């Protein structure tokens, strides 16, 4: 890393701060702070959603997974069109009938206040854990690129967090959307720079013509739950992550709600799917390219690619040590961009949920619109600080970046999604059944995610249950237990205010 690289990174930071300051002048209400004008451009919304879900985690994990474990994880691209069809034509027409600041308002109409608060709490915990994970992994990658020890991770976490907190708490949703688009451009530019350099130095013969000796066995299908990665498991787990996030995560639903109508929201979902497919393929190719580069210049590579640490570290090392001056800074800025895109979205969404589902719903109303906006900005600042502090615990989760990501993200996302399935698509669901399903589904997710530490690792060090089965098992148990308990002949008295709210909401939806 040279002085030019640091100048490029600093310029990126100045631009994002300027955007946050400029957009803060346009925020006149809390509603605009959280969902913009309600007529946001579907293309920008779709790109923002893609970048938010991609994050630094995917930016690092995809090349590292291909280099260290094999190419099968690339088959995840087949899950994106399937997820788009489900989200665009089944979920969004139902969700977009009611325009809400918080997605969890939709839960109360059918299942009562307790389920709404459950959904809001699960989302807040999920997003704080997710953001803590990505900011930790981003900082860890930065130590490799900067050539410094891991004792610098807390300082890098603070630097990334503070920058994101400032422009997000100032600029609100508009700043998030615009900076997300800028960050997507940096991400794409970074990938293309790496591919261009490898091509210039080694040619275009990237794709391996034989299985690498250190790759895992990656079959199409396996009836052994311990098989780490399969084609079917990759497609299924990716599809479930996408629909669970789109259908239960405020970060995604908030973006859909910022568009004009269901058709615009579907268009945003389409742009998200297309962007994710293109970048996933490019990241996979980047993994092949760097692996080819390592095989050509073996004497220059300081890592053992057969190890988890080596495969995950080679991409950030390559960026810092092999790219020309200036270009390295651009790609490092892209890494920061990916981290900040997920942080800004999560911070803004948690602030929206806290305002709507706790302060507003439980009777606390600021005296003026200006004080309402100040409260939102204060909450956003508090959430950002919590994420920075929480990142110190993430290093204890075992596995490479791909495994750690799945083990943390899938603990609560399936349960959140199932709350909406019960509320909007299962007519006989009842509050007691939904709670039973949520407890059972989350318990199964925890047991599957940490099956190694809980039940003991296999002789070869693998978990007894692959991370790819966390979400499918959690959803199946959640819906099964929840539906069964809902059908039990247990006396149930519907809350009158909930019933009245549901009636009003239904009438409103029909009128629209």
C-alpha positions as CSV (number, residue, x, y, z in Angstrom):
1,X,0.0,0.0,0.0
2,X,1.4,3.4,-1.0
3,X,0.5,7.0,-0.3
4,X,-1.6,7.1,-3.4
5,X,-3.7,4.2,-2.1
6,X,-4.4,5.9,1.1
7,X,-5.4,9.1,-0.7
8,X,-7.9,7.1,-2.8
9,X,-9.4,5.6,0.4
10,X,-9.5,9.0,2.1
11,X,-11.3,10.6,-0.9
12,X,-13.9,7.8,-0.8
13,X,-14.5,8.6,2.9
14,X,-14.9,12.3,2.2
15,X,-17.4,11.7,-0.6
16,X,-19.6,9.5,1.6
17,X,-19.5,12.0,4.4
18,X,-20.4,14.8,2.0
19,X,-23.4,12.8,0.8
20,X,-24.6,12.2,4.3
21,X,-24.3,16.0,5.1
22,X,-26.1,17.0,1.9
23,X,-28.9,14.6,2.4
24,X,-29.4,15.6,6.0
25,X,-30.5,19.0,4.7
26,X,-33.3,17.4,2.7
27,X,-34.8,15.3,5.6
28,X,-37.8,17.2,7.0
29,X,-39.6,14.3,8.7
30,X,-38.9,10.9,10.3
31,X,-40.9,9.2,7.6
32,X,-38.6,10.6,4.9
33,X,-35.6,9.7,7.1
34,X,-36.7,6.1,7.0
35,X,-38.3,5.5,3.6
36,X,-37.3,8.5,1.5
37,X,-40.1,9.9,-0.6
38,X,-42.0,6.7,-1.1
39,X,-41.3,6.9,-4.8
40,X,-37.6,5.9,-4.9
41,X,-36.2,4.7,-8.2
42,X,-36.6,0.9,-8.4
43,X,-33.1,0.5,-10.1
44,X,-31.4,2.3,-7.2
45,X,-33.4,0.4,-4.6
46,X,-32.6,-2.9,-6.3
47,X,-28.9,-2.1,-6.4
48,X,-29.0,-1.0,-2.8
49,X,-30.6,-4.2,-1.7
50,X,-28.1,-6.2,-3.6
51,X,-25.1,-4.4,-2.1
52,X,-26.6,-4.6,1.4
53,X,-27.0,-8.4,1.2
54,X,-23.6,-8.8,-0.6
55,X,-21.4,-6.9,1.9
56,X,-17.7,-7.5,2.5
57,X,-18.6,-11.0,3.7
58,X,-19.6,-12.2,0.2
59,X,-16.8,-10.1,-1.4
60,X,-14.3,-12.0,0.7
61,X,-16.0,-15.4,1.0
62,X,-16.8,-16.1,-2.6
63,X,-13.2,-16.0,-3.9
64,X,-11.9,-17.7,-0.7
65,X,-14.5,-20.5,-1.0
66,X,-13.7,-21.2,-4.6
67,X,-9.9,-21.1,-3.9
68,X,-10.0,-23.2,-0.8
69,X,-12.9,-25.6,-1.1
70,X,-14.0,-25.9,-4.8
71,X,-16.3,-24.4,-7.4
72,X,-19.7,-25.8,-6.4
73,X,-20.7,-22.8,-4.3
74,X,-21.0,-20.9,-7.6
75,X,-24.2,-22.8,-8.4
76,X,-25.9,-20.4,-5.9
77,X,-26.5,-18.2,-9.0
78,X,-29.4,-20.6,-9.9
79,X,-31.2,-19.7,-6.7
80,X,-31.5,-16.0,-7.6
81,X,-34.2,-16.3,-10.4
82,X,-36.1,-18.8,-8.3
83,X,-36.0,-16.4,-5.3
84,X,-37.1,-13.5,-7.6
85,X,-40.2,-15.4,-8.8
86,X,-41.2,-16.3,-5.2
87,X,-40.6,-12.8,-3.8
88,X,-41.9,-10.8,-6.7
89,X,-45.1,-12.7,-7.4
90,X,-46.0,-14.2,-4.1
91,X,-44.7,-12.1,-1.3
92,X,-44.6,-8.5,-2.6
93,X,-48.2,-8.3,-3.8
94,X,-49.3,-9.1,-0.3
95,X,-46.7,-6.9,1.5
96,X,-47.3,-3.8,-0.6
97,X,-51.0,-3.6,0.2
98,X,-50.1,-1.8,3.4
99,X,-47.5,0.9,3.4
100,X,-45.7,0.8,6.8
101,X,-42.4,2.2,8.2
102,X,-41.8,-1.0,10.1
103,X,-42.5,-4.4,8.5
104,X,-43.5,-5.8,11.9
105,X,-46.7,-3.7,11.9
106,X,-48.0,-6.3,9.5
107,X,-47.7,-9.0,12.2
108,X,-49.9,-7.3,14.8
109,X,-53.0,-7.2,12.6
110,X,-53.3,-11.0,12.6
111,X,-51.3,-12.3,15.6
112,X,-51.3,-9.5,18.2
113,X,-48.8,-7.2,19.8
114,X,-46.6,-9.9,21.3
115,X,-45.7,-11.4,17.9
116,X,-45.1,-7.9,16.5
117,X,-42.6,-7.2,19.4
118,X,-41.1,-10.7,18.9
119,X,-40.4,-9.9,15.3
120,X,-38.9,-6.5,16.1
121,X,-36.7,-8.0,18.8
122,X,-35.5,-10.9,16.6
123,X,-34.7,-8.4,13.8
124,X,-32.7,-6.1,16.0
125,X,-30.6,-9.0,17.4
126,X,-30.1,-10.5,14.0
127,X,-28.9,-7.3,12.4
128,X,-26.6,-6.4,15.3
129,X,-25.0,-9.8,15.1
130,X,-24.8,-9.6,11.3
131,X,-23.2,-6.2,11.3
132,X,-20.8,-7.1,14.1
133,X,-19.8,-10.1,11.9
134,X,-19.2,-8.1,8.8
135,X,-17.3,-5.3,10.5
136,X,-15.1,-7.8,12.3
137,X,-14.3,-9.7,9.1
138,X,-13.7,-6.5,7.2
139,X,-11.2,-5.3,9.8
140,X,-9.5,-8.7,9.8
141,X,-9.1,-8.5,6.0
142,X,-7.7,-4.9,6.4
143,X,-4.9,-6.2,8.7
144,X,-3.8,-8.5,6.0
145,X,-3.9,-5.8,3.3
146,X,-2.1,-3.3,5.5
147,X,0.5,-5.8,6.8
148,X,-0.3,-5.2,10.4
149,X,-1.1,-7.5,13.3
150,X,-4.6,-8.6,14.4
151,X,-4.2,-6.4,17.5
152,X,-5.2,-3.5,15.2
153,X,-8.7,-5.0,14.5
154,X,-10.5,-3.0,17.2
155,X,-9.0,0.3,15.8
156,X,-10.1,-0.6,12.3
157,X,-13.5,-1.6,13.5
158,X,-13.9,1.8,15.2
159,X,-12.7,3.7,12.1
160,X,-15.2,1.9,9.7
161,X,-18.0,2.1,12.2
162,X,-17.6,5.8,13.0
163,X,-17.5,6.8,9.3
164,X,-20.7,4.8,8.6
165,X,-22.5,6.1,11.8
166,X,-21.8,9.7,10.8
167,X,-23.3,9.7,7.3
168,X,-26.1,7.3,8.1
169,X,-27.3,9.1,11.2
170,X,-27.2,12.4,9.3
171,X,-28.5,11.5,5.9
172,X,-31.1,8.8,6.6
173,X,-32.5,6.5,3.9
174,X,-31.7,8.7,0.9
175,X,-28.1,8.8,1.9
176,X,-28.1,5.1,2.3
177,X,-29.5,4.4,-1.1
178,X,-27.2,6.8,-2.9
179,X,-24.0,5.7,-1.1
180,X,-25.1,2.1,-1.8
181,X,-25.1,2.8,-5.5
182,X,-21.7,4.4,-5.2
183,X,-20.4,1.4,-3.3
184,X,-21.7,-1.0,-5.9
185,X,-19.7,0.9,-8.5
186,X,-16.6,0.5,-6.4
187,X,-17.2,-3.2,-5.8
188,X,-17.5,-3.8,-9.5
189,X,-14.5,-1.7,-10.4
190,X,-12.4,-3.6,-7.8
191,X,-13.3,-7.0,-9.2
192,X,-12.6,-5.9,-12.8
193,X,-9.2,-4.5,-11.7
194,X,-8.2,-7.8,-10.2
195,X,-9.3,-9.7,-13.3
196,X,-7.5,-7.3,-15.6
197,X,-4.2,-7.6,-13.7
198,X,-4.2,-11.4,-13.6
199,X,-5.0,-11.5,-17.3
200,X,-2.1,-9.2,-18.1
201,X,0.3,-11.2,-16.1
202,X,-0.8,-14.8,-16.8
203,X,-3.2,-14.8,-19.7
204,X,-6.9,-15.6,-19.7
205,X,-6.6,-19.3,-18.8
206,X,-8.3,-19.0,-15.4
207,X,-10.7,-21.9,-15.3
208,X,-9.0,-25.0,-13.7
209,X,-9.0,-28.0,-16.1
210,X,-8.6,-30.4,-13.2
211,X,-9.7,-30.8,-9.6
212,X,-7.3,-29.2,-7.2
213,X,-5.8,-31.7,-4.6
214,X,-6.9,-29.5,-1.7
215,X,-10.5,-29.1,-2.7
216,X,-13.4,-30.8,-0.8
217,X,-15.6,-33.5,-2.3
218,X,-18.7,-31.5,-3.5
219,X,-21.3,-33.9,-4.9
220,X,-24.6,-32.9,-6.6
221,X,-26.6,-34.4,-3.7
222,X,-25.7,-36.3,-0.5
223,X,-27.8,-38.0,2.1
224,X,-25.1,-37.5,4.6
225,X,-26.0,-34.3,6.6
226,X,-22.3,-33.7,7.4
227,X,-21.3,-33.2,3.7
228,X,-20.2,-29.6,3.8
229,X,-21.3,-28.4,0.4
230,X,-23.5,-30.0,-2.3
231,X,-25.1,-28.5,-5.4
232,X,-28.6,-29.1,-4.1
233,X,-27.7,-27.8,-0.7
234,X,-26.1,-24.7,-2.1
235,X,-29.1,-23.8,-4.3
236,X,-31.6,-24.6,-1.6
237,X,-29.8,-22.8,1.2
238,X,-29.2,-19.7,-0.9
239,X,-32.8,-19.6,-2.1
240,X,-34.0,-19.9,1.5
241,X,-31.7,-17.1,2.7
242,X,-32.9,-14.8,-0.1
243,X,-36.6,-15.4,0.5
244,X,-36.2,-15.3,4.3
245,X,-34.3,-12.0,4.1
246,X,-36.7,-10.5,1.5
247,X,-39.8,-11.7,3.4
248,X,-38.8,-11.1,7.0
249,X,-36.0,-8.6,7.3
250,X,-36.8,-4.9,7.8
251,X,-33.7,-4.0,5.8
252,X,-35.2,-5.5,2.6
253,X,-38.9,-4.7,3.3
254,X,-38.0,-1.1,4.1
255,X,-36.5,-0.8,0.6
256,X,-39.6,-2.3,-1.1
257,X,-41.8,0.0,0.9
258,X,-39.8,3.0,-0.4
259,X,-41.0,2.3,-4.0
260,X,-44.2,3.4,-5.5
261,X,-46.2,0.2,-5.7
262,X,-46.0,-3.6,-6.0
263,X,-44.9,-3.4,-9.6
264,X,-42.0,-1.0,-8.8
265,X,-41.0,-3.2,-5.8
266,X,-41.0,-6.3,-8.1
267,X,-38.8,-4.3,-10.5
268,X,-36.4,-3.5,-7.7
269,X,-36.3,-7.2,-6.7
270,X,-35.5,-8.1,-10.4
271,X,-32.6,-5.6,-10.4
272,X,-31.3,-7.1,-7.2
273,X,-31.4,-10.6,-8.6
274,X,-29.6,-9.6,-11.8
275,X,-26.9,-7.6,-10.0
276,X,-26.3,-10.5,-7.5
277,X,-26.0,-13.1,-10.3
278,X,-23.5,-11.0,-12.3
279,X,-21.3,-10.1,-9.3
280,X,-21.4,-13.6,-7.9
281,X,-20.2,-15.0,-11.2
282,X,-17.5,-12.4,-11.3
283,X,-16.4,-13.1,-7.8
284,X,-16.2,-16.8,-8.5
285,X,-14.1,-16.1,-11.6
286,X,-11.9,-13.9,-9.5
287,X,-11.3,-16.9,-7.2
288,X,-10.3,-19.0,-10.2
289,X,-8.1,-16.2,-11.5
290,X,-6.3,-15.7,-8.2
291,X,-5.9,-19.5,-7.8
292,X,-4.3,-19.6,-11.3
293,X,-2.1,-16.7,-10.3
294,X,-0.9,-18.6,-7.2
295,X,-0.1,-21.7,-9.2
296,X,2.0,-19.6,-11.7
297,X,3.8,-17.6,-9.0
298,X,4.0,-20.1,-6.2
299,X,7.2,-18.7,-4.8
300,X,5.5,-15.3,-4.1
301,X,2.5,-16.6,-2.2
302,X,2.9,-16.6,1.7
303,X,-0.2,-18.7,2.4
304,X,-1.1,-22.4,2.3
305,X,-4.3,-22.4,0.2
306,X,-5.4,-25.8,1.6
307,X,-6.0,-24.2,5.0
308,X,-9.1,-22.1,5.9
309,X,-7.0,-19.1,7.0
310,X,-4.8,-19.2,3.8
311,X,-7.8,-19.4,1.4
312,X,-9.6,-16.6,3.1
313,X,-6.5,-14.4,3.4
314,X,-5.2,-14.7,-0.2
315,X,-7.6,-12.3,-1.8
316,X,-7.0,-9.3,0.6
317,X,-3.2,-10.1,0.4
318,X,-3.3,-10.1,-3.4
319,X,-5.1,-6.7,-3.4
320,X,-2.5,-5.1,-1.1
321,X,0.6,-6.7,-2.5
322,X,0.1,-7.4,-6.2
323,X,-2.1,-4.6,-7.5
324,X,-0.5,-1.4,-8.8
325,X,-0.5,1.8,-6.7
326,X,-3.8,3.6,-6.8
327,X,-5.6,0.5,-8.0
328,X,-5.0,-1.2,-4.6
329,X,-6.5,1.8,-2.9
330,X,-9.5,1.6,-5.2
331,X,-10.1,-2.1,-4.3
332,X,-9.6,-1.5,-0.6
333,X,-12.1,1.4,-0.8
334,X,-14.4,-1.2,-2.4
335,X,-13.9,-3.4,0.6
336,X,-14.8,-0.6,2.9
337,X,-17.7,0.2,0.7
338,X,-19.1,-3.3,1.0
339,X,-18.9,-3.1,4.8
340,X,-20.4,0.3,5.0
341,X,-23.3,-0.6,2.7
342,X,-24.5,-3.3,5.1
343,X,-23.8,-1.2,8.2
344,X,-25.7,1.9,6.9
345,X,-28.7,-0.2,5.9
346,X,-28.8,-2.1,9.2
347,X,-28.4,1.0,11.3
348,X,-31.2,2.9,9.5
349,X,-33.5,-0.1,9.6
350,X,-33.0,-0.8,13.3
351,X,-33.7,2.9,14.0
352,X,-37.0,2.6,12.0
353,X,-38.1,-0.5,13.9
354,X,-37.2,1.0,17.3
355,X,-39.2,4.1,16.6
356,X,-42.3,2.4,15.1
357,X,-42.5,-0.9,17.1
358,X,-41.4,0.3,20.5
359,X,-41.6,4.1,21.0
360,X,-44.6,4.7,18.8
361,X,-46.6,1.5,19.4
362,X,-46.1,1.7,23.2
363,X,-47.3,5.2,23.4
364,X,-44.2,7.5,23.3
365,X,-44.7,10.2,20.8
366,X,-42.2,13.1,20.3
367,X,-43.8,16.5,20.6
368,X,-42.7,17.7,17.2
369,X,-41.6,16.3,13.8
370,X,-38.1,17.8,14.5
371,X,-37.8,16.0,17.8
372,X,-39.0,12.8,16.1
373,X,-36.2,13.2,13.6
374,X,-33.7,13.8,16.3
375,X,-34.8,10.7,18.2
376,X,-34.3,8.6,15.0
377,X,-30.8,10.0,14.5
378,X,-29.9,9.4,18.2
379,X,-31.1,5.8,17.9
380,X,-29.1,5.3,14.7
381,X,-26.0,6.6,16.5
382,X,-26.6,4.2,19.5
383,X,-27.1,1.2,17.3
384,X,-23.8,1.9,15.5
385,X,-21.9,2.1,18.7
386,X,-23.4,-1.2,19.8
387,X,-22.3,-2.9,16.6
388,X,-18.8,-1.7,17.1
389,X,-18.7,-3.0,20.6
390,X,-20.3,-6.3,19.7
391,X,-17.8,-7.1,16.9
392,X,-15.2,-8.2,19.5
393,X,-17.1,-11.5,20.2
394,X,-17.5,-12.7,16.6
395,X,-14.0,-14.2,16.3
396,X,-15.2,-17.1,18.5
397,X,-17.5,-18.7,15.8
398,X,-15.6,-21.6,14.1
399,X,-15.2,-22.0,10.3
400,X,-14.2,-20.1,7.2
401,X,-16.0,-16.9,6.2
402,X,-18.7,-18.8,4.3
403,X,-19.4,-21.2,7.2
404,X,-19.3,-18.4,9.8
405,X,-21.7,-16.3,7.8
406,X,-24.3,-19.0,7.4
407,X,-24.0,-20.0,11.0
408,X,-24.8,-16.5,12.2
409,X,-27.2,-15.2,9.6
410,X,-29.5,-18.3,9.6
411,X,-30.0,-18.4,13.4
412,X,-32.9,-16.0,13.3
413,X,-33.7,-15.1,9.7
414,X,-35.8,-18.3,9.1
415,X,-37.8,-17.6,12.3
416,X,-38.5,-14.0,11.2
417,X,-39.7,-15.2,7.8
418,X,-42.0,-17.8,9.3
419,X,-43.7,-15.0,11.4
420,X,-44.8,-13.4,8.2
421,X,-45.8,-16.7,6.6
422,X,-48.1,-17.3,9.6
423,X,-49.5,-13.8,9.6
424,X,-50.1,-13.3,5.9
425,X,-50.5,-16.8,4.3
426,X,-51.7,-19.3,6.9
427,X,-55.4,-18.4,7.8
428,X,-55.7,-20.7,10.8
429,X,-52.5,-19.6,12.6
430,X,-52.8,-18.5,16.2
431,X,-50.5,-16.6,18.5
432,X,-49.7,-19.5,20.7
433,X,-48.8,-21.6,17.7
434,X,-46.5,-19.0,16.2
435,X,-44.6,-18.6,19.5
436,X,-44.2,-22.4,19.7
437,X,-43.0,-22.6,16.2
438,X,-40.5,-19.7,16.7
439,X,-39.0,-21.3,19.8
440,X,-38.7,-24.7,18.2
441,X,-37.4,-23.4,14.9
442,X,-34.8,-21.2,16.6
443,X,-33.7,-24.0,18.8
444,X,-33.2,-26.3,15.8
445,X,-31.2,-23.6,14.0
446,X,-28.9,-23.2,17.0
447,X,-28.4,-27.0,17.4
448,X,-27.6,-27.3,13.6
449,X,-25.3,-24.2,13.4
450,X,-23.2,-25.4,16.4
451,X,-23.6,-29.1,16.0
452,X,-19.8,-29.6,16.3
453,X,-19.3,-27.9,19.6
454,X,-22.6,-29.3,21.0
455,X,-22.6,-32.9,19.8
456,X,-18.9,-33.3,19.0
457,X,-17.0,-33.0,15.7
458,X,-16.5,-35.9,13.4
459,X,-13.1,-37.6,13.1
460,X,-12.1,-35.4,10.2
461,X,-13.1,-32.2,12.1
462,X,-16.4,-31.6,10.3
463,X,-19.6,-30.6,11.9
464,X,-22.2,-33.4,12.1
465,X,-24.6,-31.1,10.3
466,X,-23.5,-28.9,7.4
467,X,-24.3,-25.2,7.7
468,X,-26.3,-25.5,4.4
469,X,-29.1,-27.3,6.3
470,X,-29.6,-24.7,9.1
471,X,-32.3,-22.7,7.3
472,X,-34.3,-25.6,5.7
473,X,-34.4,-27.4,9.0
474,X,-35.4,-24.3,10.9
475,X,-38.2,-23.4,8.5
476,X,-39.6,-26.9,8.3
477,X,-39.7,-27.3,12.1
478,X,-41.0,-23.8,12.7
479,X,-43.9,-24.1,10.2
480,X,-44.7,-27.7,11.3
481,X,-44.8,-27.1,15.0
482,X,-46.5,-23.7,14.7
483,X,-49.2,-25.1,12.4
484,X,-49.8,-28.1,14.7
485,X,-50.1,-26.1,17.8
486,X,-52.4,-23.6,16.1
487,X,-54.8,-26.4,15.2
488,X,-55.0,-27.7,18.8
489,X,-58.4,-27.1,20.5
490,X,-56.9,-24.6,23.0
491,X,-59.3,-21.8,24.1
492,X,-58.3,-18.5,22.5
493,X,-59.7,-15.0,23.0
494,X,-58.8,-12.5,20.4
495,X,-57.7,-9.1,21.6
496,X,-60.4,-6.6,20.7
497,X,-58.0,-3.9,19.7
498,X,-56.1,-6.3,17.5
499,X,-59.3,-7.5,15.8
500,X,-60.4,-4.0,15.3
501,X,-57.0,-3.0,13.8
502,X,-57.1,-6.1,11.5
503,X,-60.6,-5.2,10.3
504,X,-59.5,-1.6,9.5
505,X,-56.4,-2.8,7.8
506,X,-58.3,-5.3,5.7
507,X,-60.8,-2.7,4.6
508,X,-58.0,-0.3,3.8
509,X,-56.2,-2.9,1.7
510,X,-59.4,-3.7,-0.2
511,X,-60.0,-0.1,-0.8
512,X,-56.5,0.3,-2.3
